[in-house]
Structures are given as structure tokens and as C-alpha cells.
């Protein structure tokens, strides 16, 4: 094998400039019900997640989220286990289809006391990258969106709930599908970095670890007022 062959076979991780989802709009009641439960019942001390259901505008490629289904789950500060029930999910999918909707994304919260990184702040952890990539791969639509909800505490001690929307880059989903992205994350791993099972090229360097920010593609976020039931909640 020549050097050119080796270079051609290397996986190159670059930032994706544009999202395939033009924008994400959340029904105000659905978004409020989701964050209110996390704020009042969990005090943002543990992670929580839900599947987003709504519509994709075929012309604009924008996503409209009209309700959130929260599957049975267990969350801690850093780990979220979704205890998925295929039969229950099929029923939710059927309800959504009857309303002219489908599953369009994932929303999860970040706990206030989540694991810190010695190298500084980070937007998503390595565990969150794996989970988001897996569900985007499963989602089956180019416009699949991942939303993050977090409590930002100001210098005066007051808190403000903040929503952000992203897509995982196409290369991130491909790395997951191809088995290159390491899915087993240890407690001692730096949460800012995603491990690879083989060497890739990122930032012009050969590496076995990639900064999670390389995989995030920001999506514009807004809200709207809908008339549908906003939350399907499972304990």
C-alpha cells in the first residue's frame, strides 16, 4: 500500500458549516411543560430527555416541534438511561401519525452539577455525543434535531432556563454507524473529548480523540403556539 493509499483511507473529521435542518420551532406549551418538570421536580440535578414530535416543512427544511414524549428513564448528573419500550413507542408514533406528525428529534437537559473538564467548559459531553449520534442515525430524516436545555446561573445567583438546538454532523453519524466512534465511555475520560476506535485526522492532526464541538452544527431556534396536547409523559 502506498502513502497516497494510506492518506486516502484516513477518516477526516472537519466542521460541518451548514445544518440540514434550516430551523427548529418549539410549541411554547410543550417546551414549558418539559423544562418545568425538570426545574420543579428534579431541580436540574439529574438529566432528563424526551423525543420530539412534529412536522418538517418540505420547502424550507424547518422543523416544527408540537409535543414531547418522555419515555421511562433514569438519569443522574452525567448519565441518562432510556428504558425504551417498543410497544409504547409504537403507540406514540401511531398517535403522532394520526395528527399528521412524526418523530423529528431529541431533547435532553444538562444537570447543574455535571462532570467538569480540566480543560475548560464544553457544550456537550462525550456520552451525549454518542447518544445523540445514535438517535439521529435511528431517526431516519435529514432534518433530525437535537435540543439541549440547561439552567444558566448568573453572578447574582438567579437562574435562567436556556434552549439550544443542534444537529450532529454527518461525519459524526457516519463515525457512529461505521463503529469508529467509541461508545463505551469511562468515568475517568475527559467529557470534552470523544474517543475513536481508530486514528482519524482532525484539525490537521492524527488523533484518537476529537473535540466534541467538531460534531455540533448549530440550528436556529424559535417558538410557536400550537393547539395540540403538549406533553406525553411516562414515569
Residue pairs with C-beta under 8 A, 6 or more apart in sequence:
10 199
10 200
10 201
10 206
11 171
11 175
11 180
11 198
11 200
11 201
12 200
12 201
12 202
13 171
13 175
13 200
13 201
13 202
13 210
13 214
14 171
14 202
14 214
15 169
15 214
16 169
16 170
16 171
16 217
17 217
18 217
19 166
19 167
19 217
19 218
19 219
20 61
20 142
20 143
20 167
20 170
21 61
21 62
21 63
21 142
21 143
21 144
21 145
21 165
21 167
21 219
22 60
22 61
22 62
22 143
22 219
22 220
23 60
23 62
23 63
23 219
23 220
23 221
23 222
24 62
24 63
24 65
24 105
24 145
24 147
24 165
24 219
24 220
24 221
24 222
25 62
25 63
25 64
25 65
25 221
25 222
25 223
25 224
26 65
26 147
26 163
26 221
26 222
26 223
26 224
27 54
27 64
27 65
27 66
27 67
27 223
27 224
27 225
27 226
27 228
27 230
28 223
28 224
28 225
29 225
29 226
29 230
29 231
30 65
30 66
30 67
30 68
30 226
30 230
30 231
31 65
31 68
31 163
31 223
32 230
33 68
33 230
33 231
34 48
34 50
34 68
34 70
34 107
34 149
34 231
35 109
35 149
35 161
35 163
37 48
37 233
38 44
38 48
38 109
38 149
39 151
39 161
42 48
42 75
42 109
43 112
44 109
44 110
44 111
44 112
44 150
44 151
45 77
45 111
45 112
45 113
46 75
46 76
46 77
46 111
47 75
47 76
47 77
47 78
47 79
47 80
47 108
47 109
47 110
47 111
48 70
48 73
48 75
48 80
48 108
48 109
49 70
49 71
49 73
49 75
49 80
49 82
49 106
49 107
49 108
49 109
50 68
50 69
50 70
50 71
50 106
50 107
50 108
51 68
51 69
51 70
51 71
51 89
51 92
51 103
51 105
51 106
51 107
52 63
52 65
52 68
52 103
52 104
52 105
52 106
52 107
52 145
52 147
53 65
53 66
53 67
53 68
53 69
53 92
53 96
53 101
53 102
53 103
53 104
54 63
54 64
54 65
54 66
54 67
54 101
54 102
54 104
55 63
55 64
55 66
55 100
55 101
55 102
55 104
56 62
56 63
56 64
56 102
56 104
56 141
56 143
57 63
57 64
61 142
61 143
62 143
63 104
63 105
63 143
63 145
64 224
65 104
65 105
65 145
65 147
66 99
66 101
66 226
66 228
66 230
67 96
67 101
67 228
67 229
67 230
67 231
67 232
68 107
68 230
68 231
68 232
69 89
69 92
69 232
69 234
70 231
70 232
70 233
70 234
71 82
71 83
71 84
71 85
71 88
71 89
71 234
72 82
72 83
72 84
72 85
72 234
72 235
73 80
73 81
73 82
73 83
74 80
74 81
74 83
75 81
75 111
76 111
77 111
77 113
77 114
77 115
78 111
78 114
78 115
78 125
78 127
78 191
79 127
80 108
80 127
80 131
88 234
92 232
93 102
93 103
95 232
96 102
96 103
99 228
102 141
103 139
104 139
104 141
104 143
104 144
104 145
105 139
105 144
105 145
105 146
105 147
106 132
106 135
106 136
106 139
106 144
106 145
106 146
106 147
107 146
107 147
107 148
107 149
108 128
108 131
108 146
108 147
108 148
108 149
109 148
109 149
109 150
110 148
110 149
110 150
112 151
112 153
114 125
114 191
115 125
115 191
117 190
117 191
117 192
118 190
119 190
119 192
120 192
122 191
122 192
122 212
122 213
123 148
123 164
123 212
123 213
123 216
124 132
124 148
124 166
124 212
124 216
125 191
125 192
125 212
126 185
126 189
126 190
126 191
126 192
126 193
126 194
126 195
126 212
127 185
127 191
128 212
129 168
129 172
129 181
129 194
129 212
129 215
130 176
130 181
130 182
130 183
130 185
130 194
132 146
132 166
132 168
133 168
133 172
133 173
133 175
133 176
133 181
133 215
134 176
134 183
135 144
135 146
136 144
136 146
136 167
136 168
136 173
137 173
137 176
137 177
144 167
145 165
145 166
145 167
145 219
146 165
146 166
146 167
146 168
147 163
147 164
147 165
147 166
147 221
148 163
148 164
148 165
148 166
149 161
149 162
149 163
150 161
150 162
150 164
151 159
151 160
151 161
151 162
152 159
152 160
152 161
152 162
153 159
154 160
163 221
164 218
164 221
165 218
165 219
165 220
165 221
166 216
166 217
166 218
166 219
167 216
167 217
167 219
168 215
168 216
168 217
169 214
169 215
169 216
169 217
171 215
172 181
172 214
172 215
175 181
175 196
175 200
176 183
179 197
180 196
180 197
180 198
180 200
181 194
181 195
181 196
181 197
182 194
182 195
182 196
182 197
185 195
189 195
190 209
192 211
192 212
193 209
193 210
193 211
193 212
194 209
194 210
194 211
194 212
194 215
195 208
195 209
196 207
196 208
196 209
196 210
198 208
199 206
199 207
199 208
200 206
200 207
200 208
200 210
201 207
202 210
202 211
202 214
203 211
203 214
